[in-house]
Amino acid sequence: MIARMWRGWASAATADGYQRHYETDVAEHLRQVPGFRGARLLRHEAGDEVLFTSITYFASMDDIRAFAGEDPEQAVVAEAARRALTHWDERVSHHEVAVDLPQLYAQMDPSGRGEA
């Protein structure tokens, strides 16, 4: 599995709008991409600015190319996102997922002390 990582920054005034865009428009689009395996949007508030880190998961680089096009490192930033963000990474990075801890946590009991 491949993780695709990207960052964008928003003002405090537009950050909630960007998050809604991600939860609705981006989520809907990604669900239709073959090989899409999930996504996380991280949010870090720092004064008047909010940093968002998007991590999307795909089965393969071919699946990422189906989403991003021939240059898979080029960021895909929709017009609605451009209106909400003040700036963003033009390039993304890709990482092979070496360990998937959420899978391991699912096997633990609620106390976190081992298998349920």
Residue, then its C-alpha position, 0 to 999 in steps of 0.5 A: m500500500i502507498a501513502r500519498m502525503w500533502r500539506g495545505w494551509a488555511s486561515a482560521a476563518t476558512a479552515d472549517g470550510y476546507q475541512r468540509h470540502y475534504e469531508t464531502d467533495v474530496a471523499e466522494h471523488l476518492r471513493q470512485v478511484p480504483g485502488f483507493r484504500g482510505a484517507r486521513l486529514l490531520r489538522h494543526e492550529a497555529g495561531d491565525e493559521v491552520l495546517f492540514t496534512s492529507i494522507t491518502y492510501f492507494a493500493s499501487m502507484d498505478d492507482i495513484r496515477a489514475f487519480a493524479g495523472e501522468d505526474p503523480e507527484q503533482a498536487v491535485v488541488a480543486e478550485a474549492a480548495r484553492r479558495a479556502l487555502t492560503h498556500w499549499d505544497e505543489r508537490v506530494s510525496h509517496h511512501e510505502v506503508a511498512v506497518d499499519l498499526p490501526q490493523l493491530y489496534a483492532q485486535m486489542d481489547p478496549s483497555g489496550r492490553g492485548e487481544a480481545 
